[in-house]
Amino acid sequence: DARVRGQTGVVSERRGSYPFIDFRLLNNTTLSGEIGTKKKVKRLLSFQRYFHASRLLRGIVPQASLYLLDEDYLGQARHMLSKVGMWDFDIFLFDRLTNGNSLVTLLCHLFNVHGLIHHFQLDMVTLHRFFVMVQEDYHSQNPYHNAVHAADVTQAMHCYLREPKLANFLTPSDIMLGLLAAAAHDVDHPGVNQPFLIKTKHHLASLYQNVSVLENHHWRSTIGMLRESRLLAHLPKEVTQDIEQQLGSLILATDINRQNEFLIRLKSHLDNQDLRLEDAQDRHFMLQIALKCADICNPCRVWELSKQWSERVCEEFYRQGDLEQKFELEISPLCNQQKDTVPSIQIGFMTYIVEPLFERWAQFTGNTPLSENMLNHLRRNKAKWRSLLHKQHSSSRSNDHSGQVTGSQEQTLNEEETP
């Protein structure tokens, strides 16, 4: 087998003429050498984390660098947290002010604000360690699927949990599940999508039988970290088992391939007016919808934030396309930088994915100020992308026209070049 390591940190094993691309999905520096043996591959699987990769068992306590920051920066971060429920919250600025610890800092604050630490009798040191583990298992080299995205989704989830239609019925368990699922919903994301893992015969695709591959991995990784940290070890076993299963149900709902399934069910509930939020099952369904909204809410943010997220996600798409081209694979939809422009990708995403979901969410909430605000941003942002797309087309036509040579001009040029 010939092995090739590219700039992306991907290891390729050529078996015959077909490339098998194996990602170091669990970014654990304690594993030395290349991945080749079955034993080493098993160490990458999320359910093996507790036995093979425990930071705590090695006696290493992760330390966040938040408290090493300048007092002025800490003051600004604290000020921002006082407005964490505002929709124009700038997660990029907050991440800079916390020295890259936006997810840990945000979670500590929200667990305190919602009274979860007291209600579940959580040990603060253990809680902080768990949050650091989650944050560290995101890949900072991903332009989009990184810890800042997780923090952004968590902040959005906090906003949705405060919507009166939902907030009036939520239990502390619902709130904790919602925040944990938001924070960990993309943990250990490799920066490529499910079809890529399937066509490169990645072991995770085989493990989860090509169904919700990434989402299953995010969930199992989260459970591994929960057990490793022993955050919930003081709770009855049946309670922790229920939390683990509900976390899985929430995270698996973020699979974009299940979008229509959830939209049809939500539409049916709204049309029939049969949602009973006193019922735990209906509350859980709406938590799934809230997480789905939080996960794709970027087009509903103010333009300055929305544009940054759009460029980041497209950059991640293009990196996948470059990788596919490098290994002579068919380039996936939206991943061809030469054909798929940021405006065209965003317009399609808004039209077919975002708008239908957020229109139903607004219907559920009763068109609250937040829902109206999000829809207004969505429409304005879509109009801006349409304008940018029009300018691109106009520029392209202009370049084509200026580059054209008429038949007579071509004949003259040929004659001049003929000796």
TIBA-335531 format. One record per atom (N, C-alpha, C): x, y, z. Coordinates in steps of 0.02 Angstrom, whole numbers, padded with zeros to 5 digits, always signed. Layout:
BEGIN
XYZ
...
END
This chain:
BEGIN
+00042-00060+00000
+00000+00000+00000
+00044+00062+00000
+00028+00108-00046
+00064+00171-00048
+00026+00223-00008
+00059+00257+00038
+00025+00305+00080
+00046+00375+00060
-00002+00420+00059
+00012+00489+00040
-00020+00535+00091
+00017+00580+00120
-00011+00629+00166
-00013+00697+00131
-00073+00726+00126
-00080+00792+00095
-00080+00847+00146
-00087+00908+00123
-00087+00966+00168
-00148+00966+00213
-00199+00930+00195
-00261+00929+00234
-00256+00884+00294
-00201+00846+00301
-00195+00801+00357
-00231+00735+00345
-00244+00721+00281
-00280+00660+00264
-00230+00606+00244
-00241+00546+00267
-00199+00490+00247
-00236+00450+00195
-00205+00436+00139
-00237+00397+00086
-00201+00331+00079
-00239+00276+00079
-00211+00210+00066
-00238+00187-00001
-00194+00176-00049
-00217+00154-00115
-00222+00078-00116
-00282+00056-00128
-00295-00016-00133
-00318-00029-00204
-00273-00055-00245
-00288-00060-00315
-00285+00010-00344
-00335+00029-00382
-00337+00095-00412
-00384+00142-00375
-00414+00117-00321
-00464+00157-00287
-00437+00184-00221
-00443+00249-00209
-00415+00278-00148
-00460+00267-00088
-00430+00244-00034
-00466+00240+00030
-00439+00295+00075
-00480+00342+00094
-00457+00400+00132
-00477+00391+00204
-00429+00391+00249
-00441+00377+00319
-00424+00438+00361
-00473+00467+00395
-00464+00527+00433
-00445+00512+00505
-00402+00551+00533
-00389+00548+00605
-00446+00585+00640
-00504+00553+00641
-00565+00587+00664
-00560+00608+00737
-00532+00566+00779
-00523+00587+00848
-00454+00617+00854
-00451+00681+00864
-00388+00718+00860
-00349+00708+00924
-00322+00648+00933
-00289+00631+00995
-00215+00622+00983
-00174+00666+01011
-00103+00665+00998
-00067+00608+01033
-00102+00572+01078
-00068+00518+01113
-00061+00456+01069
-00099+00453+01013
-00093+00396+00968
-00035+00408+00921
+00018+00368+00929
+00078+00379+00888
+00075+00335+00826
+00112+00358+00775
+00117+00319+00714
+00056+00326+00670
+00057+00294+00614
+00003+00298+00565
-00052+00248+00584
-00111+00260+00555
-00167+00214+00567
-00162+00158+00516
-00157+00097+00539
-00153+00042+00492
-00183-00020+00520
-00167-00036+00582
-00192-00098+00612
-00263-00090+00636
-00297-00146+00643
-00366-00145+00668
-00370-00115+00738
-00318-00131+00777
-00317-00106+00846
-00317-00030+00847
-00276+00001+00805
-00273+00074+00803
-00337+00104+00777
-00367+00071+00728
-00430+00097+00701
-00484+00096+00755
-00485+00041+00795
-00534+00035+00848
-00527+00093+00898
-00465+00116+00908
-00455+00169+00956
-00488+00234+00933
-00502+00239+00868
-00534+00299+00842
-00609+00299+00853
-00637+00240+00865
-00710+00236+00871
-00732+00266+00937
-00787+00304+00933
-00808+00343+00991
-00821+00300+01052
-00848+00240+01044
-00865+00200+01103
-00802+00170+01136
-00744+00179+01105
-00682+00156+01136
-00647+00211+01175
-00673+00273+01171
-00638+00330+01201
-00625+00321+01275
-00676+00297+01311
-00670+00293+01383
-00613+00248+01405
-00601+00194+01366
-00551+00145+01386
-00481+00162+01359
-00478+00196+01303
-00413+00204+01270
-00387+00276+01269
-00431+00325+01278
-00408+00394+01267
-00427+00441+01323
-00433+00416+01383
-00456+00457+01439
-00403+00507+01462
-00418+00570+01453
-00373+00622+01479
-00371+00618+01555
-00429+00605+01583
-00434+00606+01656
-00394+00549+01687
-00397+00489+01655
-00360+00432+01682
-00285+00442+01676
-00264+00484+01628
-00193+00499+01623
-00173+00554+01672
-00222+00580+01708
-00206+00632+01758
-00196+00700+01728
-00217+00710+01666
-00208+00775+01633
-00273+00813+01638
-00271+00870+01671
-00331+00912+01678
-00327+00968+01627
-00373+00969+01577
-00371+01022+01527
-00382+01090+01560
-00345+01139+01537
-00352+01206+01563
-00371+01254+01508
-00425+01290+01517
-00443+01342+01469
-00404+01405+01486
-00387+01443+01434
-00344+01501+01444
-00384+01565+01455
-00449+01558+01466
-00490+01618+01476
-00464+01662+01532
-00443+01631+01586
-00424+01670+01645
-00355+01702+01639
-00321+01688+01584
-00256+01720+01572
-00263+01783+01530
-00323+01800+01512
-00335+01857+01470
-00326+01923+01509
-00316+01975+01470
-00313+02042+01500
-00381+02059+01530
-00380+02094+01585
-00442+02110+01621
-00490+02149+01577
-00464+02192+01533
-00508+02230+01488
-00547+02184+01442
-00513+02132+01417
-00547+02085+01374
-00600+02045+01413
-00583+02025+01473
-00630+01989+01515
-00692+02032+01528
-00681+02095+01539
-00737+02141+01551
-00782+02146+01491
-00753+02149+01431
-00793+02153+01370
-00831+02088+01359
-00798+02032+01374
-00833+01967+01366
-00892+01962+01414
-00882+01984+01476
-00936+01983+01525
-00994+02028+01502
-00976+02086+01474
-01028+02131+01449
-01068+02098+01393
-01033+02063+01349
-01068+02029+01294
-01115+01975+01322
-01093+01940+01373
-01135+01887+01402
-01200+01915+01432
-01198+01977+01453
-01259+02008+01480
-01311+02018+01425
-01289+02012+01361
-01335+02020+01304
-01338+01956+01262
-01326+01900+01295
-01321+01837+01258
-01388+01816+01227
-01442+01844+01250
-01507+01828+01222
-01527+01870+01163
-01483+01916+01142
-01497+01960+01085
-01478+01925+01020
-01519+01934+00968
-01508+01898+00906
-01447+01925+00868
-01426+01986+00881
-01368+02013+00845
-01303+01998+00882
-01303+01950+00927
-01243+01930+00965
-01188+01909+00915
-01130+01940+00922
-01074+01928+00876
-01028+01874+00905
-01037+01812+00882
-01000+01757+00910
-00926+01760+00890
-00911+01790+00833
-00841+01797+00812
-00803+01843+00859
-00834+01899+00877
-00803+01946+00924
-00796+01912+00992
-00849+01877+01014
-00847+01844+01079
-00791+01792+01081
-00780+01757+01026
-00727+01707+01024
-00659+01740+01031
-00650+01798+01000
-00586+01833+01007
-00577+01858+01079
-00630+01883+01109
-00625+01910+01177
-00611+01855+01228
-00630+01794+01213
-00618+01738+01259
-00558+01696+01238
-00519+01723+01192
-00457+01689+01170
-00472+01619+01143
-00525+01614+01102
-00542+01550+01071
-00580+01502+01116
-00605+01527+01172
-00643+01485+01219
-00717+01504+01221
-00744+01523+01164
-00813+01546+01162
-00862+01492+01184
-00851+01430+01164
-00899+01377+01180
-00899+01362+01254
-00839+01354+01284
-00834+01339+01356
-00864+01396+01397
-00845+01458+01381
-00869+01516+01419
-00944+01524+01414
-00970+01515+01353
-01042+01522+01342
-01081+01469+01380
-01057+01407+01377
-01093+01352+01411
-01093+01361+01487
-01036+01380+01515
-01033+01392+01587
-01084+01445+01607
-01087+01498+01568
-01134+01552+01583
-01207+01529+01577
-01223+01494+01523
-01293+01474+01512
-01316+01421+01562
-01272+01375+01580
-01291+01326+01631
-01305+01360+01697
-01269+01414+01710
-01281+01452+01772
-01346+01493+01767
-01355+01527+01711
-01414+01569+01700
-01478+01527+01705
-01477+01468+01677
-01537+01425+01677
-01544+01384+01740
-01499+01393+01788
-01504+01358+01852
-01491+01283+01848
-01456+01261+01796
-01445+01189+01786
-01393+01161+01834
-01343+01201+01851
-01291+01178+01897
-01321+01160+01965
-01364+01203+01989
-01396+01191+02054
-01447+01134+02049
-01488+01135+01996
-01542+01086+01991
-01515+01015+01987
-01462+01004+01947
-01435+00937+01938
-01376+00923+01984
-01362+00971+02030
-01307+00962+02078
-01241+00944+02042
-01225+00984+01990
-01166+00970+01950
-01104+00999+01984
-01049+00961+01981
-00985+00985+02008
-00956+01033+01956
-00940+01094+01978
-00919+01146+01932
-00853+01129+01897
-00806+01099+01934
-00742+01081+01903
-00752+01027+01850
-00793+00977+01866
-00807+00924+01819
-00844+00950+01758
-00892+00995+01770
-00930+01025+01715
-00883+01063+01668
-00837+01102+01697
-00790+01140+01656
-00746+01094+01615
-00722+01040+01647
-00681+00992+01611
-00718+00962+01551
-00781+00945+01562
-00821+00916+01508
-00829+00966+01451
-00843+01028+01467
-00851+01079+01415
-00786+01087+01375
-00729+01085+01410
-00665+01091+01376
-00654+01032+01330
-00672+00972+01352
-00666+00912+01311
-00706+00920+01246
-00768+00944+01253
-00810+00954+01194
-00778+01005+01147
-00757+01061+01174
-00727+01113+01133
-00665+01088+01097
-00624+01050+01132
-00561+01025+01103
-00572+00972+01050
-00629+00938+01051
-00642+00886+01002
-00669+00914+00936
-00680+00979+00933
-00694+01012+00869
-00628+01026+00834
-00628+01025+00768
-00567+01035+00730
-00561+01109+00710
-00514+01143+00740
-00506+01215+00728
-00487+01230+00656
-00458+01180+00621
-00437+01193+00552
-00496+01193+00504
-00555+01169+00526
-00614+01173+00484
-00637+01245+00479
-00648+01271+00418
-00672+01340+00412
-00741+01350+00444
-00783+01299+00441
-00852+01306+00464
-00869+01261+00523
-00860+01197+00517
-00880+01150+00570
-00827+01148+00624
-00826+01200+00664
-00778+01206+00719
-00815+01228+00782
-00777+01241+00835
-00807+01258+00900
-00844+01324+00898
-00825+01369+00854
-00861+01434+00850
-00931+01423+00822
-00936+01379+00772
-01002+01360+00746
-01045+01329+00802
-01014+01286+00842
-01051+01255+00898
-01075+01307+00947
-01032+01357+00961
-01052+01411+01007
-01108+01453+00977
-01105+01465+00912
-01157+01503+00878
-01224+01467+00881
-01223+01402+00870
-01285+01362+00873
-01311+01360+00944
-01267+01357+00993
-01287+01356+01063
-01320+01422+01083
-01291+01477+01060
-01321+01543+01075
-01390+01550+01042
-01396+01525+00981
-01462+01526+00948
-01512+01483+00985
-01489+01425+01007
-01533+01379+01045
-01558+01414+01109
-01514+01450+01142
-01533+01487+01202
-01589+01536+01186
-01583+01570+01129
-01636+01618+01108
-01702+01582+01097
-01699+01524+01065
-01760+01486+01049
-01793+01458+01112
-01751+01437+01160
-01778+01410+01222
-01816+01462+01262
-01804+01526+01247
-01837+01581+01282
-01901+01604+01248
-01916+01575+01190
-01979+01593+01156
-02037+01571+01200
-02084+01616+01215
-02138+01601+01263
-02176+01537+01249
-02191+01524+01185
-02230+01464+01167
-02196+01401+01191
-02129+01401+01193
-02091+01343+01214
-02070+01348+01287
-02047+01407+01306
-02018+01417+01373
-02067+01400+01429
-02131+01413+01418
-02181+01402+01470
-02189+01328+01489
-02163+01283+01447
-02173+01212+01460
-02108+01174+01474
-02051+01206+01463
-01987+01171+01467
-01969+01153+01539
-01943+01093+01547
-01916+01071+01612
-01840+01083+01612
-01808+01081+01670
-01735+01087+01672
-01701+01034+01628
-01729+00974+01626
-01700+00921+01583
-01703+00941+01510
-01760+00969+01489
-01767+00992+01419
-01714+01044+01402
-01704+01092+01448
-01657+01146+01435
-01585+01119+01432
-01568+01075+01479
-01500+01047+01478
-01488+01007+01415
-01537+00967+01395
-01530+00927+01334
-01522+00972+01273
-01562+01025+01270
-01559+01071+01214
-01490+01104+01207
-01463+01127+01263
-01398+01160+01262
-01341+01111+01248
-01344+01052+01278
-01292+01002+01266
-01292+00979+01194
-01352+00966+01167
-01356+00944+01097
-01331+00997+01050
-01347+01060+01064
-01323+01115+01021
-01247+01119+01023
-01219+01113+01083
-01147+01120+01092
-01108+01063+01059
-01136+01003+01060
-01100+00944+01037
-01125+00916+00971
-01170+00950+00938
-01204+00920+00879
-01157+00906+00821
-01100+00940+00817
-01052+00929+00762
-00983+00909+00788
-00978+00885+00850
-00913+00871+00880
-00874+00821+00838
-00809+00835+00830
-00763+00792+00793
-00782+00787+00719
-00811+00840+00691
-00829+00841+00620
-00765+00844+00578
-00758+00800+00528
-00697+00796+00489
-00690+00849+00435
-00743+00889+00423
-00738+00940+00371
-00759+00916+00302
-00785+00855+00299
-00813+00828+00236
-00881+00799+00252
-00922+00788+00199
-00990+00766+00212
-00997+00690+00208
-01058+00667+00220
-01072+00595+00222
-01058+00561+00155
-01082+00588+00098
-01067+00555+00034
-00992+00544+00023
-00951+00591+00046
-00878+00584+00040
-00854+00524+00080
-00878+00517+00142
-00858+00461+00184
-00880+00394+00154
-00939+00395+00123
-00966+00333+00093
-00925+00313+00032
-00912+00360-00012
-00878+00342-00075
-00804+00328-00065
-00776+00350-00008
-00707+00333+00007
-00702+00273+00054
-00759+00241+00066
-00762+00180+00107
-00732+00191+00177
-00749+00247+00206
-00723+00262+00273
-00754+00214+00324
-00716+00197+00376
-00740+00147+00424
-00802+00169+00461
-00812+00235+00470
-00872+00259+00504
-00935+00248+00461
-00926+00255+00395
-00983+00241+00350
-01003+00168+00355
-00955+00125+00360
-00969+00053+00368
-01001+00040+00436
-00974+00071+00488
-00999+00060+00556
-01073+00078+00562
-01092+00135+00532
-01161+00159+00538
-01202+00144+00475
-01177+00098+00434
-01213+00072+00376
-01240+00127+00331
-01198+00179+00322
-01212+00235+00276
-01274+00276+00295
-01296+00271+00357
-01355+00308+00379
-01336+00358+00433
-01348+00422+00421
-01331+00475+00469
-01262+00463+00500
-01214+00453+00456
-01147+00433+00478
-01116+00485+00525
-01114+00547+00504
-01083+00598+00544
-01122+00611+00608
-01188+00614+00602
-01229+00628+00661
-01223+00573+00714
-01221+00510+00691
-01210+00455+00738
-01142+00461+00772
-01092+00482+00734
-01026+00489+00763
-01024+00547+00814
-01057+00603+00798
-01060+00659+00844
-01093+00638+00910
-01147+00599+00903
-01184+00577+00963
-01141+00529+01004
-01112+00479+00973
-01073+00429+01009
-01011+00461+01041
-00981+00509+01006
-00923+00544+01035
-00944+00583+01097
-01003+00614+01094
-01028+00652+01151
-01040+00607+01211
-01071+00549+01198
-01083+00501+01252
-01017+00478+01282
-00967+00466+01240
-00902+00445+01264
-00872+00497+01311
-00879+00561+01293
-00852+00614+01335
-00892+00623+01399
-00957+00615+01395
-00999+00619+01456
-00978+00565+01506
-00970+00505+01481
-00951+00449+01526
-00880+00458+01552
-00836+00481+01508
-00767+00492+01528
-00760+00545+01582
-00798+00598+01576
-00795+00653+01625
-00830+00635+01690
-00877+00587+01688
-00917+00567+01746
-00959+00626+01771
-00978+00669+01725
-01018+00728+01743
-01084+00709+01774
-01115+00656+01748
-01182+00636+01771
-01179+00571+01812
-01120+00553+01836
-01112+00489+01871
-01152+00486+01936
-01168+00545+01964
-01205+00546+02027
-01280+00536+02018
-01303+00537+01956
-01375+00530+01942
-01391+00455+01934
-01455+00437+01947
-01476+00367+01938
-01462+00343+01867
-01445+00280+01861
-01426+00252+01796
-01480+00261+01743
-01543+00252+01764
-01597+00259+01714
-01604+00330+01689
-01586+00379+01731
-01588+00449+01711
-01534+00463+01660
-01473+00440+01673
-01418+00452+01626
-01430+00416+01560
-01459+00356+01563
-01474+00320+01501
-01525+00358+01459
-01575+00387+01492
-01626+00426+01457
-01595+00489+01426
-01550+00521+01463
-01516+00581+01437
-01476+00563+01375
-01440+00508+01377
-01399+00487+01321
-01442+00473+01259
-01498+00439+01269
-01542+00424+01212
-01574+00486+01183
-01595+00531+01226
-01626+00593+01201
-01575+00638+01166
-01514+00638+01191
-01461+00675+01156
-01452+00648+01086
-01453+00581+01080
-01447+00550+01015
-01504+00570+00969
-01564+00569+00994
-01623+00588+00954
-01618+00660+00929
-01593+00704+00972
-01586+00775+00953
-01532+00784+00900
-01473+00755+00913
-01417+00764+00867
-01432+00732+00799
-01463+00673+00799
-01480+00640+00736
-01531+00680+00695
-01570+00722+00729
-01619+00763+00693
-01585+00816+00649
-01521+00830+00660
-01487+00881+00620
-01465+00855+00552
-01474+00791+00539
-01458+00762+00474
-01501+00796+00421
-01469+00832+00375
-01506+00871+00325
-01546+00825+00279
-01527+00762+00275
-01565+00714+00233
-01634+00700+00262
-01645+00717+00325
-01710+00705+00357
-01752+00769+00359
-01732+00819+00321
-01766+00884+00323
-01840+00878+00307
-01857+00845+00252
-01927+00839+00232
-01968+00800+00283
-01938+00749+00312
-01972+00709+00363
-01996+00754+00421
-01952+00797+00444
-01970+00841+00501
-02018+00897+00479
-02008+00923+00419
-02053+00976+00394
-02124+00951+00386
-02132+00892+00357
-02199+00864+00347
-02233+00853+00414
-02195+00827+00462
-02225+00814+00528
-02243+00879+00563
-02200+00930+00558
-02214+00994+00589
-02275+01027+00557
-02278+01025+00490
-02335+01053+00455
-02400+01019+00477
-02398+00954+00484
-02458+00917+00505
-02480+00939+00575
-02433+00946+00621
-02450+00968+00689
-02480+01038+00689
-02450+01082+00650
-02473+01152+00649
-02542+01157+00616
-02551+01120+00561
-02615+01123+00526
-02671+01093+00569
-02655+01041+00606
-02705+01008+00647
-02710+01038+00717
-02662+01082+00733
-02661+01115+00799
-02664+01063+00856
-02624+01011+00847
-02628+00957+00897
-02564+00950+00938
-02521+01001+00937
-02461+00999+00979
-02481+01010+01051
-02461+00963+01094
-02475+00969+01165
-02408+00971+01201
-02384+01030+01216
-02318+01036+01245
-02315+01014+01318
-02372+00998+01347
-02371+00966+01413
-02345+00895+01407
-02350+00868+01346
-02328+00800+01331
-02253+00801+01316
-02215+00760+01351
-02142+00758+01343
-02122+00742+01271
-02162+00700+01238
-02146+00680+01169
-02151+00740+01122
-02203+00780+01129
-02212+00839+01087
-02159+00892+01102
-02141+00899+01166
-02088+00947+01184
-02022+00926+01153
-02008+00861+01154
-01946+00836+01125
-01945+00849+01049
-02001+00839+01017
-02005+00853+00944
-01989+00926+00931
-02016+00972+00971
-02004+01043+00959
-01932+01062+00977
-01902+01025+01023
-01830+01035+01036
-01789+01014+00975
-01810+00960+00942
-01777+00939+00880
-01783+00993+00827
-01842+01022+00820
-01853+01075+00771
-01811+01137+00789
-01809+01153+00854
-01770+01211+00876
-01696+01201+00860
-01670+01140+00871
-01600+01126+00857
-01587+01129+00782
-01634+01104+00742
-01627+01108+00670
-01624+01182+00647
-01666+01223+00677
-01665+01294+00661
-01599+01326+00681
-01576+01311+00742
-01514+01339+00766
-01455+01319+00722
-01456+01258+00697
-01401+01232+00657
-01394+01268+00590
-01450+01292+00562
-01448+01323+00496
-01472+01395+00498
-01463+01428+00555
-01490+01496+00563
-01445+01551+00535
-01387+01533+00508
-01341+01584+00483
-01373+01634+00434
-01414+01610+00386
-01445+01658+00339
-01495+01705+00373
-01513+01690+00436
-01560+01732+00472
-01525+01782+00519
-01459+01783+00517
-01421+01830+00557
-01412+01896+00519
-01387+01947+00553
-01372+02010+00519
-01322+01996+00463
-01324+02036+00411
-01284+02023+00351
-01210+02014+00365
-01181+02055+00409
-01110+02052+00422
-01089+01984+00450
-01131+01955+00493
-01117+01888+00521
-01135+01833+00471
-01193+01841+00439
-01217+01791+00392
-01167+01781+00335
-01141+01835+00309
-01094+01832+00253
-01030+01794+00273
-01006+01806+00334
-00946+01770+00357
-00959+01694+00359
-01016+01675+00387
-01032+01604+00390
-01039+01573+00321
-01070+01610+00275
-01080+01585+00207
-01013+01572+00174
-00967+01619+00182
-00901+01611+00151
-00862+01553+00183
-00871+01544+00248
-00837+01490+00283
-00862+01421+00261
-00928+01413+00256
-00955+01348+00237
-00937+01331+00165
-00937+01381+00122
-00918+01369+00052
-00844+01353+00046
-00803+01384+00086
-00732+01367+00087
-00722+01294+00106
-00762+01271+00154
-00757+01200+00174
-00780+01154+00117
-00833+01175+00082
-00855+01137+00024
-00799+01133-00028
-00768+01190-00042
-00717+01193-00094
-00656+01150-00075
-00640+01148-00012
-00584+01106+00010
-00600+01033-00003
-00662+01013+00009
-00681+00945-00006
-00676+00932-00081
-00699+00980-00121
-00694+00973-00194
-00622+00965-00217
-00577+01004-00188
-00506+00999-00206
-00479+00931-00187
-00501+00905-00130
-00479+00839-00108
-00504+00785-00155
-00567+00791-00176
-00596+00743-00222
-00560+00744-00289
-00543+00804-00311
-00507+00810-00374
-00437+00779-00369
-00406+00790-00311
-00338+00764-00300
-00337+00687-00304
-00390+00656-00277
-00392+00583-00276
-00435+00555-00333
-00447+00597-00383
-00482+00576-00444
-00551+00547-00430
-00585+00580-00384
-00655+00562-00369
-00701+00613-00403
-00763+00594-00413
-00812+00641-00440
-00823+00697-00389
-00819+00759-00411
-00827+00816-00366
-00901+00821-00344
-00912+00824-00279
-00980+00826-00251
-01015+00891-00269
-01083+00889-00269
-01121+00950-00281
-01102+01005-00231
-01098+01065-00254
-01082+01126-00215
-01007+01131-00198
-00967+01084-00219
-00896+01083-00199
-00848+01103-00255
-00875+01121-00312
-00832+01140-00368
-00825+01216-00370
-00768+01240-00349
-00758+01313-00344
-00763+01348-00411
-00751+01312-00465
-00755+01343-00532
-00827+01352-00555
-00872+01312-00529
-00942+01314-00551
-00991+01338-00498
-00977+01320-00435
-01025+01334-00381
-01002+01397-00344
-01035+01453-00358
-01016+01516-00325
-01051+01522-00258
-01022+01563-00214
-01052+01574-00148
-01123+01600-00154
-01137+01652-00195
-01206+01676-00200
-01255+01623-00224
-01237+01583-00274
-01283+01533-00300
-01296+01478-00248
-01244+01458-00212
-01252+01408-00159
-01299+01434-00105
-01288+01496-00084
-01328+01524-00030
-01401+01535-00050
-01413+01557-00110
-01482+01568-00133
-01520+01502-00134
-01488+01449-00159
-01521+01384-00159
-01534+01358-00089
-01485+01367-00045
-01492+01345+00024
-01549+01381+00059
-01552+01446+00049
-01606+01486+00081
-01674+01466+00054
-01678+01457-00011
-01742+01444-00043
-01772+01376-00025
-01730+01325-00027
-01756+01257-00021
-01749+01227+00050
-01704+01254+00090
-01693+01225+00157
-01714+01273+00213
-01690+01334+00211
-01698+01379+00267
-01768+01409+00270
-01790+01438+00216
-01856+01472+00216
-01914+01426+00237
-01920+01366+00209
-01977+01324+00230
-01977+01308+00305
-01917+01297+00333
-01913+01281+00404
-01929+01340+00448
-01901+01398+00432
-01911+01457+00476
-01981+01487+00468
-02012+01477+00412
-02081+01499+00405
-02127+01458+00451
-02113+01394+00455
-02152+01351+00501
-02135+01366+00574
-02072+01381+00587
-02053+01398+00655
-02089+01462+00677
-02094+01511+00633
-02129+01573+00648
-02203+01559+00661
-02230+01512+00622
-02300+01493+00632
-02310+01462+00701
-02261+01420+00722
-02265+01389+00788
-02260+01440+00844
-02212+01486+00839
-02201+01534+00893
-02255+01588+00896
-02294+01594+00842
-02344+01647+00841
-02316+01713+00816
-02268+01708+00769
-02238+01768+00740
-02213+01817+00793
-02172+01792+00838
-02142+01834+00890
-02093+01883+00859
-02072+01934+00897
-02022+01981+00870
-01959+01946+00845
-01936+01894+00880
-01876+01859+00858
-01889+01824+00791
-01944+01790+00784
-01959+01756+00722
-01966+01804+00664
-02000+01860+00675
-02006+01911+00623
-01939+01940+00605
-01897+01951+00655
-01830+01978+00644
-01789+01931+00601
-01792+01866+00616
-01754+01817+00579
-01777+01813+00506
-01842+01813+00496
-01868+01809+00428
-01851+01872+00388
-01851+01930+00421
-01832+01992+00387
-01759+01989+00365
-01716+01966+00410
-01645+01959+00393
-01637+01910+00335
-01673+01856+00337
-01669+01805+00286
-01687+01833+00217
-01740+01872+00214
-01762+01901+00150
-01712+01953+00125
-01686+01994+00171
-01637+02045+00151
-01572+02012+00127
-01550+01962+00164
-01488+01928+00145
-01495+01893+00078
-01552+01863+00066
-01564+01829+00001
-01562+01880-00055
-01592+01939-00043
-01591+01991-00094
-01519+02014-00108
-01478+02018-00057
-01408+02039-00067
-01370+01987-00106
-01381+01923-00091
-01347+01871-00129
-01370+01871-00202
-01435+01884-00213
-01460+01889-00282
-01426+01947-00319
-01418+02002-00285
-01384+02060-00315
-01312+02043-00332
-01277+02009-00286
-01208+01989-00299
-01203+01939-00356
-01251+01894-00360
-01252+01845-00414
-01263+01880-00481
-01307+01929-00482
-01321+01967-00543
-01258+02004-00566
-01221+02033-00518
-01159+02068-00534
-01107+02020-00562
-01104+01960-00533
-01058+01910-00559
-01074+01891-00631
-01138+01880-00645
-01159+01862-00713
-01145+01919-00761
-01159+01981-00739
-01146+02038-00782
-01072+02045-00798
-01030+02035-00746
-00958+02039-00754
-00933+01984-00800
-00962+01924-00791
-00942+01867-00833
-00959+01879-00906
-01020+01906-00919
-01040+01920-00988
-00996+01974-01018
-00979+02024-00978
-00936+02078-01001
-00867+02052-01020
-00840+02008-00979
-00775+01980-00993
-00776+01936-01056
-00831+01897-01063
-00837+01855-01122
-00840+01897-01185
-00878+01953-01181
-00887+01997-01239
-00821+02030-01257
-00785+02054-01207
-00722+02089-01220
-00668+02041-01246
-00678+01976-01230
-00628+01927-01250
-00643+01896-01318
-00701+01913-01348
-00721+01884-01412
-00682+01916-01469
-00667+01876-01520
-00632+01900-01579
-00675+01882-01639
-00692+01932-01680
-00734+01920-01738
-00696+01880-01790
-00734+01853-01838
-00703+01812-01890
-00651+01852-01930
-00666+01914-01948
-00620+01955-01987
-00557+01972-01947
-00568+01985-01880
-00511+02000-01837
-00466+01939-01831
-00497+01879-01825
-00457+01818-01819
-00416+01806-01882
-00448+01821-01941
-00413+01811-02005
-00353+01858-02010
-00364+01921-01988
-00310+01970-01990
-00252+01949-01945
-00269+01926-01884
-00217+01904-01837
-00178+01845-01865
-00214+01797-01896
-00181+01739-01925
-00134+01759-01981
-00157+01807-02022
-00116+01830-02077
-00053+01864-02053
-00060+01903-01997
-00002+01938-01970
+00048+01890-01941
+00023+01832-01913
+00068+01784-01883
+00101+01739-01934
+00072+01737-01996
+00100+01693-02048
+00165+01722-02076
+00220+01685-02076
+00284+01710-02100
+00283+01720-02176
END
